[in-house]
Amino acid sequence: MEFLKPIIGRDFLLQVAAVFLGLLISWALSRLASRSRWPVTRLVFPVSWFLFILLAREALSHLHRPVAAIELAIPAVLALSAIRIIVYMMRSISSGDKWLTAWEKIVTWAIWILLLLKVSGLLHGLFLALDDLSFNFGKARISALTILQAAVAVAASFLIALWASLSIEKRIMGAEIMDMNLRVMLSKLTRTLLLVVAFLAALSAAGIDMTVLSLFGGALGVGLGLGLQKIASNYLSGFIILLDRSIHIDDIISVDDRMGVLTKLTTRYVVLKSTDGSEALIPNDTLITSTVINHTYSDRQVNLSVPIQVGYSTDLDFAMKIMKDAAAHQPRVLKDPEPKVYLRSFADSGIDLSLSFWIADLEEGRLGLISDINLEIWREFGKHGIEIPFPQREVRILGKES
């Protein structure tokens, strides 16, 4: 190669010095950037090194000095920058996934192999060979190179779109002055728009005629009318739920025979977590077409009642005071409004009373609280001789004695 002719010449040493000077400056900048919490500090080193080498090349060219060694260094630094950027985006959109490490290795090896082919001069010949592997689809000529370019364009476009949408989503979800439903809707809408733009950009970059989208749109319409109708309905219902603000994250709702805390809103389903820890994925279409009880729609306070029956010989005022105190002693029971006891009816076996009280944390469950209240009532009734009646039957046998 050209830079090997004066291998120990002054111009060569000057270019090597420029590359290593850029390396030191970029390393110092990355160290300074690592002290901040900026999420892209890992990109400072390769990007700044690449920019410095470009500046060095322009400066030496302006001084009419050879730049062959720098021209060789530029693809290597560019490959390093590309690897760092791609890996950073992949980790941002899929942190902790098992397949991430494997794909990082695949991307790294692919970029270094492309660099080796580029430096050795074999890349152009490989592209020509891939272009010769072609077939005709109607009036269009499709080659292996076209398919490869389309796959790379689609992958790159969707990677950038997903990374950008997640970055925007973090900003939107952090804006506490906005309503939670509005934040979720804007983040999902942003992701959808970016993915559509990425898809169109990938088609354009791959050289695919955009008129093909008219055929794709017709096929999509048929698909929506047949097999995808329910999926499309769920997506549209998700946006309707987010827009009308009928339910919010952390609301306690009942759908069909399931009650729980709404922990997640997506464009296709909602996640309802019950008090037993199980999580139900309920399609958005169900929330639109079914009756939904929102226990915390306007107020998180929920009324609970405990029925108790006492005997007819009981001092009702004293029994009602015991029941009221049993509820008041529980820390989860609100003081305002205070617990109350009502006389519901006069039954066959005793007098029906009902203890009514309010709580503000239904998501913590109700069974444990009611059990604690019943236990205290049982103990106090036992201490003071208050009877809890139960049905009794008297059996008489009629007939002659033998």
N, C-alpha and C positions, 0 to 999 in steps of 0.2 A: 504494500500500500504506500501511498505518497508520503505519510508522516514517518515511515521507516527509513527513508533515504538519509536524512540528516539526524540519525537516531539520538546523537548526543549533542546536537547543535543548540545554539543559543535560543533560536525561535521555538524549538521543541520544549526546552526547559522553561521558557516563558509561558507557554500554554499550560504545561503541567502545573507550574506555580499558580496560574490563574484558577485552575480547577481546584487545587488544594486550598487556596485562599477562600474560594467560595464555599468549600466544605467547612472550614473553620468558622466562617461568618454565619453560615446556616446553622451549625451546631450551637453557636452562642445564642442565636435568635430563638432556637427551639428550647434551650434551657430557660431563657427569660419567659417564653410563652408558657412553659410548663408550670410556672408559679401561679398562673391565673386559672380560673375554672372554665375557660372557654373550651367548648367541646371539641374543637377542631385543631387543638395544639399538635396532635400527631402529624398533621399535614404541613406544619410550618417548615420542618427541615427539608423534605424533598422539593417542595414547591419553591422555597427561597433559593435553594441550591440551583435548581433549574433556571430560575430567572437570572441569577448571578452569572451563570455560564453564558446565557444569551447576551447579557450586557458585555461580558468579556469578549465574546466573538465579534460583536458590533464594534467595540473599541479597537480591537486588533485589526479588523478589516479596514476601519477608518485610517489606521496608521500604516496600511498596506503591509501588514505582517501575515504570515501563513497562519491558518486556523484549522489545519487538517486534524490535529489531535483533539481540538475542542469539538470539531464536527463529529468525531467518534464518541466523545463523552456525552454529547447531547442525547442520543437515543437511550443510553444506559440510564442516565438520570431521569429522562422522561419515563422510562419503564418503571423505575423505582417510584416515581410520583404517581403513576397510574395504579400501581399495586397498592400503595398506601391509601389512595382515594377510594378505590373500589372496596378494599377490605373495611375501611372506615364506614362506608355506606351500608355494607352488608351487616356489619355488627350493629349499626344503628337500628335497622329495621327488623333484625331477628336475633336479638341478644339471647345467648344461652342455648340456642337450638343445636342439636347434635350434628346436623348436616353442615353447619357453618364451617367447621374446621376443614372438612373435606373439600368444600367449594373454594375456600381460601387457597388451599394447595393447588387446586385445578387452575384457578385464575393466575396464580403466581407462576406456575410452570408454563402456562400458555403464553403469557406475556414475555417471559425470558426466551422461550423457543422462537417466538416471532422476532425478538431482537436479534437472536443468533442468525436466523434466516436472512434478516435485513442486512446485517453486517457482512455476511458471507456472499450476498448477492443472489441467493437462491429464492428469495421471497417472490420476486417478479415472475420467475419461471413457474413457481408453484401456483400463483394466481392464474397464469395462462393455462396451466394444465387443468385446474378446476373449472375454468371457463369453457374448456373444450368438452367437458362432461355435461351435456345439455340435452334438452328435449323440448318439443314444441307443445304448448297447451293452447289450442286455438290459434290465434295470431301472435301470441306471446311466446318468446323464447326464454326458457327457464334453465339456468345452469346451476351446477353445484356451488359456484362462487356466489351466484345471486341468493341461493338459499342460505349459505353461510353468512353473507352480509345481512340478510333479513333477520336471521336469528340473533346476530350480535347487536343489530340496531334495536330489535324488540327488547332484548335483555337489558341493554344500556338505558333505553328510554324508561322502561318500567322500574329499573333500579333507581334512577334519578327521581322519577315521579313519586315512588314510595318514600324515599328519603326526604324529599321536599314536603310531602304531605304530613309525615310524622313530625318534622320540625315545626311546621305551621300549626299542627294539632296541639303540640306542647305549648306553644304560645297562646293559642286560643283557650285551651283548658286552664291555663294559669290566670286568665283574666277574670278575677272573682267578681268584678262589677257587673258582669253579664250573667243572665239567667243560665242555669246549667243545661237546660234543654236547648237553648239557643247555641251554646258552645258546642254541644254534641252535634247538632244539626250542621253548623258551619264547618266543623272538622270533617264530618262524613261527606258533605257536599264538596269540600275542597279536594278530598281524596278522589272522589268520583270524577271531577272535572280534570284533575291532573292526569289520571289514568287514561281518560279519553284523549286528551291532548298528546300523551305519550304514545298511544296506539297510532294516532294519525301521523305523528312525527316519524314513528318507526316505519310506517308504510311508505311515507315520502322518501325517507333516507334509503330505503331498500329499492327504490325505483319502481314501486308498484303503482299502477295506474289507479288514481283515486275514483275513477268511474266504477271500479269493481265494488265500491261500497254500496252502490245502488242495488246490485244483486245481493250483497250481504244483508242490506236492510230489508229486502223482500223476504229472504230466508229467515231473518230474525223475527219478522212479523208473523210468519207462519209458525215458527217455533213458539212464540209467545201465545199464539192462539191455541196451540195444542198442548205441548208438554211443559212450557215455561210459564204458563199463566199464573200458577200458584206462587212461583218464585217472584215474578214481577209484582204480584199483588202484595207480597210481604215487603218488598222494597218500598213500594209506594205507601203502604200503611206505616212503615217506619218513619218516613218523612212527615206524614200527617200527624203521627203521635208527637214528634218533636216540635212541630209547628203549633199545634193547639195547646200544648203544655198541660195536658190532662193528667199526665203522670210524670214524676221526676225520679231521679236516682235517690235512693234511700227512702222512698215512699213504701208504705206497707199496703199491699193490695191483695185482693182475692180474685182469682180467675177460676171459674168452674169450681172444682172441689179442692183447690190448692191455695194456701195463703202464705205469704212470706215477704221478705224485703227485696225490693227491686235494686239489684246491685250493678246491672249493666244494661245499657241501651245500645243496640246496634241497628244497622239498616235492614236486617233480616229477622232478628229475634230479640227477645229480652231475657235476662237471666233473673229468675226468682228464687231466692234462697230461703228455705223454710227454717223453722227453729230447730229441726233435727239435723241441720247441716246439709241436707240434700239440696241440689240446685236443679231447677227445671228450666229448660230452654223452650220458651213459649213463642211461637211465630207471631209476628206483628199483626198478621191478618186476624188472628184470634182475638186480639185486644180491640180490634175495630168492630168485629161482627158479634162479639159476645158481651154480656153484661160484666163490667169490671167494677168491683167495690174498692174504692180508694179510702182506706181508713185514716189517712193523714192528708187528705186533699187540701183542706183549709186550716186544719189544726191537728197537731200530733197527739192531743189528748184523746184517750179512748176510755169509754165507760165499760166496766166489768161488773158482773153481779154474781152473788153466791146465795143460792136458795137454802133455807134452813126451816125445818118443821119442829115445833115445840108442842108439848102437851097443853090441854085446856086448863090445867091447874097452875100453869106457869105465870109468874109475875112478868108480864110482857115488857113493861118499862125497863126492868132490870136486865132481862134477856137481850133486849134491843141495845142497851148500853154496852153490854159485854161484846156484842157483835161489832158495834161501832168502834170500840176501843181496840179490838183485835185487828181491824183494818188500819186504824190510825197508827198502830205500833210498827207497821211495815214501812221501811224507808222508801220503797218505790211508790207508795200510795201518796197522791197529792193532798196537800192540806187545803188547797183552794182549787176547785170546790171540795168541801169536806165530805167524808163518807156519810151515808144516810141509810137508815133501815126502814123498810116499808112493810106494812101488813098487807099481804097480797090477797089471802082468802082464808075461809074457814073450811077445812077439809074434813073428811070422815074420821081420820085418825088424830088430827091435831091442827094447829094454826100454822099456816104457811107464811114465813117471813122472807124478806129478800134484802140482802146487804148490797148496796150499790156504792161503788167507789171509782175514782178516775186515776189513770196512770198516763205517763208520757213516753214510755219506752216499751211499746208493745213488741218491738223486735227482739227484746230479751226473753219473750215467752210469757205465757199466762198460767200454765199448769203449776209451776213451782210456787208462784205467788199465791194462787188459790189454795194450794195444799198447805202452805204455812198458815194462812188465815184459818182454814178449817181445823188445823191441829190446835191452834190457840183457843178457838171457840170450844172445841171438844174438851180441852183441859179445864177451862173456866166453867163450863156447864157441869162437868163432873165434880168440881170443888163445891159448887153451890147447889147440887142436887137438882139441876134442871134436866128434865127428861126429854129425850128425842124419841118420839113415839114411832112405832112400826106396826104394820097391819097384823092383827091377830084374828084367828078363826077358831070358833067353838064348834066342835063336832058332836052331835047327839045321835045316838043309835036307838032307833025306835023299834019296838017289838016286844014280844013276851019273853020274860025271863025264864030260862030253862031250869 
